[in-house]
């Protein structure tokens, strides 16, 4: 029986040793898991900051491009407005020149001008009456 007690004690010590090794291994795994979680958390924070920074840069670039395009559009609108003003002045000058020519022609040939005006009025009256 002494041998059995000795075997039981040895088994108990072996079980304690294995239990302690299992506890140690579990602690190591838990520490590794905590370290991995901390590393992942830090990398996540770094990634978040990088994304946040890039998003800010892109938003700033988009704003700058929008302002550039807006200025270009304003410049083009001003250019077109000035071109339209020049054309309007040219048309007004041509109209004034033709008005002077027509006035001179009417003064030289009043009967002919009256006949032409009557004919045009008659044609317009026919066209409007058919509607």
N, CA, C and O atoms as a Tinker XYZ file with bonds, in Angstrom:
   524  protein
     1  N      0.804000   -1.174000    0.000000    73     2
     2  CA     0.000000    0.000000    0.000000    64     1     3
     3  C      0.851000    1.243000    0.000000    63     2     4     5
     4  O      0.444000    2.289000   -0.504000    81     3
     5  N      1.978000    1.132000    0.539000    73     3     6
     6  CA     2.863000    2.274000    0.523000    64     5     7
     7  C      3.222000    2.627000   -0.907000    63     6     8     9
     8  O      3.402000    3.789000   -1.271000    81     7
     9  N      3.316000    1.573000   -1.697000    73     7    10
    10  CA     3.651000    1.796000   -3.091000    64     9    11
    11  C      2.493000    2.502000   -3.787000    63    10    12    13
    12  O      2.704000    3.335000   -4.669000    81    11
    13  N      1.278000    2.165000   -3.388000    73    11    14
    14  CA     0.112000    2.807000   -3.982000    64    13    15
    15  C      0.009000    4.261000   -3.550000    63    14    16    17
    16  O     -0.358000    5.136000   -4.334000    81    15
    17  N      0.337000    4.501000   -2.296000    73    15    18
    18  CA     0.313000    5.881000   -1.821000    64    17    19
    19  C      1.358000    6.703000   -2.571000    63    18    20    21
    20  O      1.137000    7.848000   -2.965000    81    19
    21  N      2.515000    6.050000   -2.744000    73    19    22
    22  CA     3.586000    6.732000   -3.468000    64    21    23
    23  C      3.158000    7.008000   -4.916000    63    22    24    25
    24  O      3.448000    8.084000   -5.437000    81    23
    25  N      2.493000    6.089000   -5.561000    73    23    26
    26  CA     2.026000    6.241000   -6.933000    64    25    27
    27  C      0.940000    7.303000   -6.982000    63    26    28    29
    28  O      0.881000    8.105000   -7.914000    81    27
    29  N      0.078000    7.298000   -5.967000    73    27    30
    30  CA    -0.981000    8.301000   -5.914000    64    29    31
    31  C     -0.392000    9.680000   -5.715000    63    30    32    33
    32  O     -0.837000   10.645000   -6.335000    81    31
    33  N      0.617000    9.781000   -4.844000    73    31    34
    34  CA     1.283000   11.073000   -4.635000    64    33    35
    35  C      1.960000   11.541000   -5.917000    63    34    36    37
    36  O      1.903000   12.717000   -6.279000    81    35
    37  N      2.606000   10.589000   -6.597000    73    35    38
    38  CA     3.289000   10.941000   -7.850000    64    37    39
    39  C      2.264000   11.402000   -8.892000    63    38    40    41
    40  O      2.498000   12.378000   -9.605000    81    39
    41  N      1.142000   10.707000   -8.975000    73    39    42
    42  CA     0.093000   11.072000   -9.929000    64    41    43
    43  C     -0.468000   12.448000   -9.577000    63    42    44    45
    44  O     -0.769000   13.265000  -10.447000    81    43
    45  N     -0.599000   12.675000   -8.248000    73    43    46
    46  CA    -1.107000   13.979000   -7.795000    64    45    47
    47  C     -0.133000   15.080000   -8.184000    63    46    48    49
    48  O     -0.530000   16.126000   -8.698000    81    47
    49  N      1.175000   14.826000   -7.926000    73    47    50
    50  CA     2.185000   15.832000   -8.289000    64    49    51
    51  C      2.208000   16.044000   -9.803000    63    50    52    53
    52  O      2.305000   17.174000  -10.282000    81    51
    53  N      2.119000   14.953000  -10.538000    73    51    54
    54  CA     2.099000   15.080000  -12.007000    64    53    55
    55  C      0.869000   15.870000  -12.468000    63    54    56    57
    56  O      0.956000   16.697000  -13.376000    81    55
    57  N     -0.267000   15.607000  -11.834000    73    55    58
    58  CA    -1.494000   16.319000  -12.179000    64    57    59
    59  C     -1.357000   17.798000  -11.840000    63    58    60    61
    60  O     -1.786000   18.654000  -12.613000    81    59
    61  N     -0.753000   18.107000  -10.674000    73    59    62
    62  CA    -0.534000   19.509000  -10.293000    64    61    63
    63  C      0.406000   20.186000  -11.289000    63    62    64    65
    64  O      0.170000   21.308000  -11.736000    81    63
    65  N      1.495000   19.454000  -11.626000    73    63    66
    66  CA     2.462000   20.008000  -12.576000    64    65    67
    67  C      1.794000   20.262000  -13.931000    63    66    68    69
    68  O      1.987000   21.321000  -14.528000    81    67
    69  N      1.026000   19.315000  -14.406000    73    67    70
    70  CA     0.327000   19.484000  -15.675000    64    69    71
    71  C     -0.710000   20.604000  -15.582000    63    70    72    73
    72  O     -0.892000   21.372000  -16.526000    81    71
    73  N     -1.388000   20.689000  -14.431000    73    71    74
    74  CA    -2.357000   21.781000  -14.228000    64    73    75
    75  C     -1.663000   23.125000  -14.255000    63    74    76    77
    76  O     -2.149000   24.074000  -14.870000    81    75
    77  N     -0.505000   23.204000  -13.576000    73    75    78
    78  CA     0.252000   24.458000  -13.574000    64    77    79
    79  C      0.756000   24.807000  -14.978000    63    78    80    81
    80  O      0.741000   25.968000  -15.386000    81    79
    81  N      1.204000   23.775000  -15.710000    73    79    82
    82  CA     1.646000   24.019000  -17.088000    64    81    83
    83  C      0.480000   24.490000  -17.947000    63    82    84    85
    84  O      0.641000   25.379000  -18.783000    81    83
    85  N     -0.690000   23.898000  -17.744000    73    83    86
    86  CA    -1.886000   24.300000  -18.498000    64    85    87
    87  C     -2.275000   25.739000  -18.143000    63    86    88    89
    88  O     -2.637000   26.528000  -19.016000    81    87
    89  N     -2.192000   26.073000  -16.821000    73    87    90
    90  CA    -2.490000   27.450000  -16.402000    64    89    91
    91  C     -1.513000   28.420000  -17.042000    63    90    92    93
    92  O     -1.898000   29.485000  -17.526000    81    91
    93  N     -0.232000   28.033000  -17.038000    73    91    94
    94  CA     0.799000   28.888000  -17.628000    64    93    95
    95  C      0.556000   29.058000  -19.129000    63    94    96    97
    96  O      0.653000   30.163000  -19.663000    81    95
    97  N      0.243000   27.956000  -19.795000    73    95    98
    98  CA    -0.036000   28.018000  -21.231000    64    97    99
    99  C     -1.276000   28.874000  -21.486000    63    98   100   101
   100  O     -1.311000   29.651000  -22.439000    81    99
   101  N     -2.291000   28.731000  -20.635000    73    99   102
   102  CA    -3.515000   29.537000  -20.787000    64   101   103
   103  C     -3.196000   31.016000  -20.584000    63   102   104   105
   104  O     -3.704000   31.874000  -21.306000    81   103
   105  N     -2.330000   31.312000  -19.571000    73   103   106
   106  CA    -1.932000   32.715000  -19.349000    64   105   107
   107  C     -1.188000   33.250000  -20.565000    63   106   108   109
   108  O     -1.415000   34.376000  -21.006000    81   107
   109  N     -0.286000   32.412000  -21.102000    73   107   110
   110  CA     0.473000   32.841000  -22.291000    64   109   111
   111  C     -0.460000   33.116000  -23.469000    63   110   112   113
   112  O     -0.299000   34.109000  -24.179000    81   111
   113  N     -1.428000   32.235000  -23.670000    73   111   114
   114  CA    -2.403000   32.426000  -24.756000    64   113   115
   115  C     -3.220000   33.686000  -24.510000    63   114   116   117
   116  O     -3.472000   34.460000  -25.433000    81   115
   117  N     -3.634000   33.890000  -23.258000    73   115   118
   118  CA    -4.421000   35.088000  -22.929000    64   117   119
   119  C     -3.586000   36.347000  -23.143000    63   118   120   121
   120  O     -4.078000   37.348000  -23.665000    81   119
   121  N     -2.305000   36.287000  -22.730000    73   119   122
   122  CA    -1.419000   37.440000  -22.948000    64   121   123
   123  C     -1.233000   37.703000  -24.439000    63   122   124   125
   124  O     -1.277000   38.846000  -24.893000    81   123
   125  N     -1.024000   36.620000  -25.193000    73   123   126
   126  CA    -0.878000   36.780000  -26.648000    64   125   127
   127  C     -2.146000   37.369000  -27.259000    63   126   128   129
   128  O     -2.078000   38.221000  -28.145000    81   127
   129  N     -3.294000   36.915000  -26.786000    73   127   130
   130  CA    -4.574000   37.435000  -27.295000    64   129   131
   131  C     -4.725000   38.911000  -26.944000    63   130   132   133
   132  O     -5.162000   39.709000  -27.774000    81   131
   133  N     -4.358000   39.281000  -25.690000    73   131   134
   134  CA    -4.435000   40.700000  -25.302000    64   133   135
   135  C     -3.497000   41.545000  -26.150000    63   134   136   137
   136  O     -3.863000   42.621000  -26.623000    81   135
   137  N     -2.268000   41.035000  -26.337000    73   135   138
   138  CA    -1.300000   41.764000  -27.153000    64   137   139
   139  C     -1.797000   41.911000  -28.592000    63   138   140   141
   140  O     -1.670000   42.977000  -29.194000    81   139
   141  N     -2.360000   40.839000  -29.132000    73   139   142
   142  CA    -2.900000   40.893000  -30.492000    64   141   143
   143  C     -4.054000   41.893000  -30.566000    63   142   144   145
   144  O     -4.175000   42.647000  -31.532000    81   143
   145  N     -4.902000   41.887000  -29.530000    73   143   146
   146  CA    -6.029000   42.831000  -29.507000    64   145   147
   147  C     -5.523000   44.262000  -29.417000    63   146   148   149
   148  O     -6.047000   45.145000  -30.096000    81   147
   149  N     -4.517000   44.504000  -28.593000    73   147   150
   150  CA    -3.942000   45.855000  -28.471000    64   149   151
   151  C     -3.320000   46.296000  -29.796000    63   150   152   153
   152  O     -3.502000   47.428000  -30.244000    81   151
   153  N     -2.575000   45.359000  -30.416000    73   151   154
   154  CA    -1.953000   45.673000  -31.706000    64   153   155
   155  C     -3.022000   45.986000  -32.747000    63   154   156   157
   156  O     -2.896000   46.948000  -33.505000    81   155
   157  N     -4.067000   45.178000  -32.779000    73   155   158
   158  CA    -5.160000   45.415000  -33.732000    64   157   159
   159  C     -5.839000   46.750000  -33.442000    63   158   160   161
   160  O     -6.190000   47.489000  -34.361000    81   159
   161  N     -6.018000   47.050000  -32.169000    73   159   162
   162  CA    -6.650000   48.315000  -31.783000    64   161   163
   163  C     -5.794000   49.498000  -32.227000    63   162   164   165
   164  O     -6.312000   50.484000  -32.750000    81   163
   165  N     -4.465000   49.394000  -32.015000    73   163   166
   166  CA    -3.570000   50.474000  -32.427000    64   165   167
   167  C     -3.555000   50.621000  -33.942000    63   166   168   169
   168  O     -3.596000   51.734000  -34.467000    81   167
   169  N     -3.497000   49.484000  -34.643000    73   167   170
   170  CA    -3.518000   49.544000  -36.108000    64   169   171
   171  C     -4.834000   50.120000  -36.611000    63   170   172   173
   172  O     -4.863000   50.878000  -37.580000    81   171
   173  N     -5.920000   49.754000  -35.942000    73   171   174
   174  CA    -7.225000   50.313000  -36.304000    64   173   175
   175  C     -7.250000   51.821000  -36.123000    63   174   176   177
   176  O     -7.772000   52.548000  -36.968000    81   175
   177  N     -6.683000   52.289000  -35.016000    73   175   178
   178  CA    -6.628000   53.737000  -34.777000    64   177   179
   179  C     -5.780000   54.423000  -35.846000    63   178   180   181
   180  O     -6.149000   55.470000  -36.377000    81   179
   181  N     -4.617000   53.798000  -36.154000    73   179   182
   182  CA    -3.745000   54.370000  -37.180000    64   181   183
   183  C     -4.448000   54.405000  -38.530000    63   182   184   185
   184  O     -4.377000   55.399000  -39.252000    81   183
   185  N     -5.127000   53.311000  -38.863000    73   183   186
   186  CA    -5.853000   53.250000  -40.127000    64   185   187
   187  C     -6.963000   54.297000  -40.164000    63   186   188   189
   188  O     -7.164000   54.964000  -41.179000    81   187
   189  N     -7.679000   54.435000  -39.052000    73   187   190
   190  CA    -8.735000   55.444000  -38.965000    64   189   191
   191  C     -8.168000   56.844000  -39.178000    63   190   192   193
   192  O     -8.744000   57.649000  -39.910000    81   191
   193  N     -7.042000   57.129000  -38.537000    73   191   194
   194  CA    -6.414000   58.449000  -38.696000    64   193   195
   195  C     -5.959000   58.668000  -40.127000    63   194   196   197
   196  O     -6.109000   59.762000  -40.672000    81   195
   197  N     -5.397000   57.620000  -40.741000    73   195   198
   198  CA    -4.973000   57.737000  -42.147000    64   197   199
   199  C     -6.157000   58.015000  -43.055000    63   198   200   201
   200  O     -6.098000   58.889000  -43.920000    81   199
   201  N     -7.236000   57.262000  -42.851000    73   199   202
   202  CA    -8.433000   57.456000  -43.675000    64   201   203
   203  C     -9.006000   58.849000  -43.457000    63   202   204   205
   204  O     -9.401000   59.525000  -44.406000    81   203
   205  N     -9.047000   59.266000  -42.208000    73   203   206
   206  CA    -9.573000   60.596000  -41.876000    64   205   207
   207  C     -8.721000   61.680000  -42.541000    63   206   208   209
   208  O     -9.254000   62.649000  -43.083000    81   207
   209  N     -7.412000   61.514000  -42.497000    73   207   210
   210  CA    -6.496000   62.479000  -43.101000    64   209   211
   211  C     -6.680000   62.526000  -44.616000    63   210   212   213
   212  O     -6.771000   63.604000  -45.203000    81   211
   213  N     -6.736000   61.345000  -45.247000    73   211   214
   214  CA    -6.917000   61.281000  -46.704000    64   213   215
   215  C     -8.254000   61.884000  -47.111000    63   214   216   217
   216  O     -8.337000   62.604000  -48.106000    81   215
   217  N     -9.293000   61.595000  -46.351000    73   215   218
   218  CA   -10.613000   62.154000  -46.661000    64   217   219
   219  C    -10.567000   63.680000  -46.584000    63   218   220   221
   220  O    -11.153000   64.365000  -47.422000    81   219
   221  N     -9.877000   64.204000  -45.585000    73   219   222
   222  CA    -9.734000   65.660000  -45.471000    64   221   223
   223  C     -8.968000   66.236000  -46.653000    63   222   224   225
   224  O     -9.330000   67.286000  -47.184000    81   223
   225  N     -7.911000   65.548000  -47.063000    73   223   226
   226  CA    -7.129000   66.013000  -48.209000    64   225   227
   227  C     -7.978000   66.017000  -49.477000    63   226   228   229
   228  O     -7.957000   66.977000  -50.246000    81   227
   229  N     -8.728000   64.927000  -49.688000    73   227   230
   230  CA    -9.570000   64.847000  -50.879000    64   229   231
   231  C    -10.665000   65.906000  -50.856000    63   230   232   233
   232  O    -10.980000   66.498000  -51.888000    81   231
   233  N    -11.238000   66.145000  -49.699000    73   231   234
   234  CA   -12.274000   67.172000  -49.596000    64   233   235
   235  C    -11.685000   68.548000  -49.905000    63   234   236   237
   236  O    -12.316000   69.365000  -50.576000    81   235
   237  N    -10.483000   68.794000  -49.416000    73   235   238
   238  CA    -9.823000   70.077000  -49.669000    64   237   239
   239  C     -9.503000   70.237000  -51.156000    63   238   240   241
   240  O     -9.706000   71.309000  -51.727000    81   239
   241  N     -9.003000   69.169000  -51.779000    73   239   242
   242  CA    -8.696000   69.215000  -53.217000    64   241   243
   243  C     -9.968000   69.439000  -54.022000    63   242   244   245
   244  O     -9.976000   70.219000  -54.975000    81   243
   245  N    -11.041000   68.756000  -53.640000    73   243   246
   246  CA   -12.310000   68.922000  -54.347000    64   245   247
   247  C    -12.810000   70.359000  -54.211000    63   246   248   249
   248  O    -13.323000   70.935000  -55.171000    81   247
   249  N    -12.662000   70.926000  -53.042000    73   247   250
   250  CA   -13.082000   72.310000  -52.825000    64   249   251
   251  C    -12.256000   73.265000  -53.685000    63   250   252   253
   252  O    -12.795000   74.188000  -54.296000    81   251
   253  N    -10.938000   73.034000  -53.726000    73   251   254
   254  CA   -10.067000   73.884000  -54.545000    64   253   255
   255  C    -10.434000   73.768000  -56.014000    63   254   256   257
   256  O    -10.527000   74.777000  -56.713000    81   255
   257  N    -10.645000   72.536000  -56.492000    73   255   258
   258  CA   -11.019000   72.348000  -57.892000    64   257   259
   259  C    -12.360000   73.005000  -58.191000    63   258   260   261
   260  O    -12.542000   73.605000  -59.251000    81   259
   261  N    -13.295000   72.890000  -57.257000    73   259   262
   262  CA   -14.599000   73.530000  -57.443000    64   261   263
   263  C    -14.461000   75.043000  -57.564000    63   262   264   265
   264  O    -15.120000   75.668000  -58.395000    81   263
   265  N    -13.604000   75.629000  -56.733000    73   263   266
   266  CA   -13.387000   77.072000  -56.806000    64   265   267
   267  C    -12.720000   77.458000  -58.123000    63   266   268   269
   268  O    -13.065000   78.474000  -58.725000    81   267
   269  N    -11.754000   76.635000  -58.570000    73   267   270
   270  CA   -11.092000   76.919000  -59.836000    64   269   271
   271  C    -12.087000   76.868000  -60.987000    63   270   272   273
   272  O    -12.095000   77.746000  -61.849000    81   271
   273  N    -12.932000   75.825000  -60.997000    73   271   274
   274  CA   -13.922000   75.704000  -62.064000    64   273   275
   275  C    -14.947000   76.833000  -62.002000    63   274   276   277
   276  O    -15.388000   77.333000  -63.037000    81   275
   277  N    -15.319000   77.227000  -60.806000    73   275   278
   278  CA   -16.269000   78.331000  -60.665000    64   277   279
   279  C    -15.669000   79.623000  -61.216000    63   278   280   281
   280  O    -16.351000   80.380000  -61.907000    81   279
   281  N    -14.397000   79.877000  -60.911000    73   279   282
   282  CA   -13.728000   81.073000  -61.432000    64   281   283
   283  C    -13.628000   81.017000  -62.952000    63   282   284   285
   284  O    -13.858000   82.015000  -63.635000    81   283
   285  N    -13.282000   79.835000  -63.480000    73   283   286
   286  CA   -13.184000   79.684000  -64.937000    64   285   287
   287  C    -14.549000   79.927000  -65.585000    63   286   288   289
   288  O    -14.635000   80.565000  -66.635000    81   287
   289  N    -15.609000   79.422000  -64.961000    73   287   290
   290  CA   -16.957000   79.629000  -65.496000    64   289   291
   291  C    -17.341000   81.110000  -65.444000    63   290   292   293
   292  O    -17.951000   81.625000  -66.380000    81   291
   293  N    -16.986000   81.794000  -64.356000    73   291   294
   294  CA   -17.281000   83.223000  -64.247000    64   293   295
   295  C    -16.528000   84.011000  -65.310000    63   294   296   297
   296  O    -17.086000   84.917000  -65.928000    81   295
   297  N    -15.256000   83.665000  -65.523000    73   295   298
   298  CA   -14.460000   84.351000  -66.542000    64   297   299
   299  C    -15.061000   84.144000  -67.932000    63   298   300   301
   300  O    -15.143000   85.080000  -68.728000    81   299
   301  N    -15.479000   82.906000  -68.215000    73   299   302
   302  CA   -16.080000   82.618000  -69.520000    64   301   303
   303  C    -17.406000   83.355000  -69.674000    63   302   304   305
   304  O    -17.715000   83.847000  -70.759000    81   303
   305  N    -18.188000   83.439000  -68.609000    73   303   306
   306  CA   -19.460000   84.163000  -68.661000    64   305   307
   307  C    -19.209000   85.653000  -68.926000    63   306   308   309
   308  O    -19.927000   86.277000  -69.708000    81   307
   309  N    -18.194000   86.214000  -68.276000    73   307   310
   310  CA   -17.866000   87.628000  -68.524000    64   309   311
   311  C    -17.441000   87.845000  -69.970000    63   310   312   313
   312  O    -17.846000   88.817000  -70.607000    81   311
   313  N    -16.613000   86.920000  -70.487000    73   311   314
   314  CA   -16.147000   87.045000  -71.862000    64   313   315
   315  C    -17.329000   86.985000  -72.836000    63   314   316   317
   316  O    -17.415000   87.788000  -73.766000    81   315
   317  N    -18.236000   86.030000  -72.615000    73   315   318
   318  CA   -19.398000   85.911000  -73.491000    64   317   319
   319  C    -20.316000   87.130000  -73.376000    63   318   320   321
   320  O    -20.901000   87.567000  -74.367000    81   319
   321  N    -20.439000   87.672000  -72.170000    73   319   322
   322  CA   -21.263000   88.859000  -71.987000    64   321   323
   323  C    -20.690000   90.041000  -72.772000    63   322   324   325
   324  O    -21.420000   90.768000  -73.445000    81   323
   325  N    -19.362000   90.220000  -72.672000    73   323   326
   326  CA   -18.718000   91.319000  -73.418000    64   325   327
   327  C    -18.860000   91.120000  -74.930000    63   326   328   329
   328  O    -19.087000   92.080000  -75.667000    81   327
   329  N    -18.726000   89.871000  -75.389000    73   327   330
   330  CA   -18.891000   89.591000  -76.821000    64   329   331
   331  C    -20.328000   89.892000  -77.239000    63   330   332   333
   332  O    -20.552000   90.455000  -78.310000    81   331
   333  N    -21.304000   89.524000  -76.407000    73   331   334
   334  CA   -22.706000   89.825000  -76.701000    64   333   335
   335  C    -22.965000   91.323000  -76.751000    63   334   336   337
   336  O    -23.700000   91.799000  -77.616000    81   335
   337  N    -22.361000   92.072000  -75.824000    73   335   338
   338  CA   -22.514000   93.537000  -75.849000    64   337   339
   339  C    -21.956000   94.120000  -77.140000    63   338   340   341
   340  O    -22.574000   94.990000  -77.754000    81   339
   341  N    -20.770000   93.631000  -77.555000    73   339   342
   342  CA   -20.170000   94.139000  -78.801000    64   341   343
   343  C    -21.078000   93.853000  -79.989000    63   342   344   345
   344  O    -21.289000   94.722000  -80.834000    81   343
   345  N    -21.616000   92.636000  -80.056000    73   343   346
   346  CA   -22.515000   92.280000  -81.168000    64   345   347
   347  C    -23.782000   93.126000  -81.125000    63   346   348   349
   348  O    -24.275000   93.543000  -82.174000    81   347
   349  N    -24.311000   93.383000  -79.955000    73   347   350
   350  CA   -25.519000   94.206000  -79.834000    64   349   351
   351  C    -25.246000   95.621000  -80.325000    63   350   352   353
   352  O    -26.087000   96.220000  -80.996000    81   351
   353  N    -24.066000   96.163000  -79.993000    73   351   354
   354  CA   -23.719000   97.505000  -80.475000    64   353   355
   355  C    -23.543000   97.507000  -81.991000    63   354   356   357
   356  O    -23.939000   98.458000  -82.664000    81   355
   357  N    -22.952000   96.450000  -82.521000    73   355   358
   358  CA   -22.790000   96.359000  -83.983000    64   357   359
   359  C    -24.144000   96.311000  -84.666000    63   358   360   361
   360  O    -24.359000   97.002000  -85.662000    81   359
   361  N    -25.070000   95.496000  -84.140000    73   359   362
   362  CA   -26.415000   95.401000  -84.714000    64   361   363
   363  C    -27.124000   96.757000  -84.624000    63   362   364   365
   364  O    -27.807000   97.166000  -85.563000    81   363
   365  N    -26.961000   97.439000  -83.509000    73   363   366
   366  CA   -27.592000   98.760000  -83.359000    64   365   367
   367  C    -27.027000   99.738000  -84.388000    63   366   368   369
   368  O    -27.766000  100.546000  -84.949000    81   367
   369  N    -25.730000   99.666000  -84.632000    73   367   370
   370  CA   -25.127000  100.545000  -85.643000    64   369   371
   371  C    -25.656000  100.223000  -87.035000    63   370   372   373
   372  O    -25.997000  101.125000  -87.800000    81   371
   373  N    -25.725000   98.909000  -87.367000    73   371   374
   374  CA   -26.266000   98.510000  -88.680000    64   373   375
   375  C    -27.711000   98.955000  -88.818000    63   374   376   377
   376  O    -28.115000   99.441000  -89.874000    81   375
   377  N    -28.494000   98.792000  -87.757000    73   375   378
   378  CA   -29.901000   99.201000  -87.807000    64   377   379
   379  C    -29.999000  100.707000  -88.023000    63   378   380   381
   380  O    -30.839000  101.177000  -88.789000    81   379
   381  N    -29.134000  101.462000  -87.342000    73   379   382
   382  CA   -29.137000  102.916000  -87.530000    64   381   383
   383  C    -28.763000  103.291000  -88.960000    63   382   384   385
   384  O    -29.372000  104.184000  -89.549000    81   383
   385  N    -27.758000  102.609000  -89.520000    73   383   386
   386  CA   -27.350000  102.878000  -90.906000    64   385   387
   387  C    -28.479000  102.559000  -91.874000    63   386   388   389
   388  O    -28.768000  103.356000  -92.767000    81   387
   389  N    -29.126000  101.395000  -91.713000    73   387   390
   390  CA   -30.224000  101.020000  -92.615000    64   389   391
   391  C    -31.423000  101.943000  -92.439000    63   390   392   393
   392  O    -32.119000  102.258000  -93.404000    81   391
   393  N    -31.660000  102.370000  -91.214000    73   391   394
   394  CA   -32.759000  103.308000  -90.983000    64   393   395
   395  C    -32.505000  104.608000  -91.747000    63   394   396   397
   396  O    -33.412000  105.156000  -92.374000    81   395
   397  N    -31.282000  105.086000  -91.688000    73   395   398
   398  CA   -30.941000  106.318000  -92.414000    64   397   399
   399  C    -31.115000  106.125000  -93.914000    63   398   400   401
   400  O    -31.613000  107.024000  -94.592000    81   399
   401  N    -30.708000  104.948000  -94.462000    73   399   402
   402  CA   -30.864000  104.686000  -95.896000    64   401   403
   403  C    -32.335000  104.621000  -96.288000    63   402   404   405
   404  O    -32.744000  105.195000  -97.297000    81   403
   405  N    -33.135000  103.909000  -95.472000    73   403   406
   406  CA   -34.573000  103.794000  -95.773000    64   405   407
   407  C    -35.235000  105.168000  -95.686000    63   406   408   409
   408  O    -36.070000  105.504000  -96.525000    81   407
   409  N    -34.877000  105.954000  -94.693000    73   407   410
   410  CA   -35.451000  107.294000  -94.547000    64   409   411
   411  C    -35.122000  108.156000  -95.771000    63   410   412   413
   412  O    -35.983000  108.880000  -96.271000    81   411
   413  N    -33.898000  108.079000  -96.241000    73   411   414
   414  CA   -33.491000  108.855000  -97.424000    64   413   415
   415  C    -34.270000  108.392000  -98.652000    63   414   416   417
   416  O    -34.723000  109.212000  -99.451000    81   415
   417  N    -34.428000  107.058000  -98.802000    73   415   418
   418  CA   -35.148000  106.527000  -99.950000    64   417   419
   419  C    -36.622000  106.929000  -99.893000    63   418   420   421
   420  O    -37.205000  107.260000 -100.925000    81   419
   421  N    -37.229000  106.907000  -98.717000    73   419   422
   422  CA   -38.642000  107.302000  -98.584000    64   421   423
   423  C    -38.820000  108.775000  -98.900000    63   422   424   425
   424  O    -39.817000  109.160000  -99.510000    81   423
   425  N    -37.873000  109.600000  -98.495000    73   423   426
   426  CA   -37.975000  111.041000  -98.792000    64   425   427
   427  C    -37.839000  111.313000 -100.289000    63   426   428   429
   428  O    -38.474000  112.230000 -100.810000    81   427
   429  N    -37.023000  110.531000 -100.978000    73   427   430
   430  CA   -36.841000  110.729000 -102.431000    64   429   431
   431  C    -38.047000  110.216000 -103.209000    63   430   432   433
   432  O    -38.467000  110.839000 -104.184000    81   431
   433  N    -38.614000  109.069000 -102.781000    73   431   434
   434  CA   -39.718000  108.444000 -103.516000    64   433   435
   435  C    -40.864000  108.121000 -102.563000    63   434   436   437
   436  O    -41.072000  106.951000 -102.244000    81   435
   437  N    -41.613000  109.119000 -102.099000    73   435   438
   438  CA   -42.670000  108.852000 -101.128000    64   437   439
   439  C    -43.799000  107.994000 -101.700000    63   438   440   441
   440  O    -44.356000  107.172000 -100.972000    81   439
   441  N    -44.146000  108.152000 -102.941000    73   439   442
   442  CA   -45.248000  107.389000 -103.523000    64   441   443
   443  C    -44.859000  105.911000 -103.607000    63   442   444   445
   444  O    -45.656000  105.036000 -103.267000    81   443
   445  N    -43.657000  105.642000 -104.050000    73   443   446
   446  CA   -43.187000  104.261000 -104.156000    64   445   447
   447  C    -43.151000  103.610000 -102.763000    63   446   448   449
   448  O    -43.560000  102.457000 -102.624000    81   447
   449  N    -42.674000  104.318000 -101.731000    73   447   450
   450  CA   -42.613000  103.792000 -100.366000    64   449   451
   451  C    -44.009000  103.504000  -99.847000    63   450   452   453
   452  O    -44.229000  102.498000  -99.172000    81   451
   453  N    -44.974000  104.401000 -100.167000    73   451   454
   454  CA   -46.345000  104.190000  -99.729000    64   453   455
   455  C    -46.943000  102.960000 -100.400000    63   454   456   457
   456  O    -47.663000  102.197000  -99.756000    81   455
   457  N    -46.656000  102.753000 -101.686000    73   455   458
   458  CA   -47.152000  101.578000 -102.411000    64   457   459
   459  C    -46.563000  100.287000 -101.848000    63   458   460   461
   460  O    -47.270000   99.294000 -101.680000    81   459
   461  N    -45.277000  100.312000 -101.563000    73   459   462
   462  CA   -44.637000   99.119000 -101.001000    64   461   463
   463  C    -45.227000   98.809000  -99.626000    63   462   464   465
   464  O    -45.507000   97.648000  -99.328000    81   463
   465  N    -45.417000   99.808000  -98.798000    73   463   466
   466  CA   -45.984000   99.612000  -97.463000    64   465   467
   467  C    -47.399000   99.060000  -97.560000    63   466   468   469
   468  O    -47.779000   98.182000  -96.786000    81   467
   469  N    -48.185000   99.573000  -98.517000    73   467   470
   470  CA   -49.559000   99.087000  -98.684000    64   469   471
   471  C    -49.543000   97.631000  -99.135000    63   470   472   473
   472  O    -50.348000   96.832000  -98.658000    81   471
   473  N    -48.641000   97.274000 -100.044000    73   471   474
   474  CA   -48.551000   95.889000 -100.526000    64   473   475
   475  C    -48.146000   94.935000  -99.411000    63   474   476   477
   476  O    -48.709000   93.848000  -99.281000    81   475
   477  N    -47.194000   95.333000  -98.631000    73   475   478
   478  CA   -46.758000   94.483000  -97.511000    64   477   479
   479  C    -47.887000   94.342000  -96.507000    63   478   480   481
   480  O    -48.111000   93.249000  -95.987000    81   479
   481  N    -48.598000   95.409000  -96.224000    73   479   482
   482  CA   -49.730000   95.346000  -95.293000    64   481   483
   483  C    -50.823000   94.432000  -95.810000    63   482   484   485
   484  O    -51.415000   93.673000  -95.043000    81   483
   485  N    -51.099000   94.500000  -97.132000    73   483   486
   486  CA   -52.110000   93.637000  -97.728000    64   485   487
   487  C    -51.714000   92.162000  -97.596000    63   486   488   489
   488  O    -52.546000   91.325000  -97.242000    81   487
   489  N    -50.441000   91.842000  -97.880000    73   487   490
   490  CA   -49.968000   90.454000  -97.764000    64   489   491
   491  C    -50.063000   89.956000  -96.316000    63   490   492   493
   492  O    -50.490000   88.827000  -96.072000    81   491
   493  N    -49.682000   90.767000  -95.401000    73   491   494
   494  CA   -49.771000   90.377000  -93.982000    64   493   495
   495  C    -51.227000   90.161000  -93.595000    63   494   496   497
   496  O    -51.540000   89.225000  -92.859000    81   495
   497  N    -52.118000   91.017000  -94.083000    73   495   498
   498  CA   -53.545000   90.852000  -93.799000    64   497   499
   499  C    -54.079000   89.544000  -94.355000    63   498   500   501
   500  O    -54.868000   88.871000  -93.692000    81   499
   501  N    -53.660000   89.167000  -95.577000    73   499   502
   502  CA   -54.094000   87.889000  -96.153000    64   501   503
   503  C    -53.598000   86.699000  -95.330000    63   502   504   505
   504  O    -54.342000   85.754000  -95.065000    81   503
   505  N    -52.360000   86.765000  -94.944000    73   503   506
   506  CA   -51.783000   85.655000  -94.170000    64   505   507
   507  C    -52.502000   85.509000  -92.825000    63   506   508   509
   508  O    -52.822000   84.395000  -92.411000    81   507
   509  N    -52.753000   86.618000  -92.151000    73   507   510
   510  CA   -53.436000   86.560000  -90.860000    64   509   511
   511  C    -54.896000   86.163000  -90.986000    63   510   512   513
   512  O    -55.441000   85.525000  -90.085000    81   511
   513  N    -55.543000   86.531000  -92.096000    73   511   514
   514  CA   -56.968000   86.204000  -92.283000    64   513   515
   515  C    -57.151000   84.711000  -92.510000    63   514   516   517
   516  O    -58.201000   84.176000  -92.154000    81   515
   517  N    -56.193000   84.025000  -93.078000    73   515   518
   518  CA   -56.316000   82.592000  -93.355000    64   517   519
   519  C    -56.190000   81.763000  -92.078000    63   518   520   521
   520  O    -56.555000   80.587000  -92.095000    81   519
   521  N    -55.736000   82.269000  -91.070000    73   519   522
   522  CA   -55.554000   81.501000  -89.810000    64   521   523
   523  C    -56.838000   81.425000  -89.127000    63   522   524
   524  O    -56.931000   80.832000  -88.052000    81   523
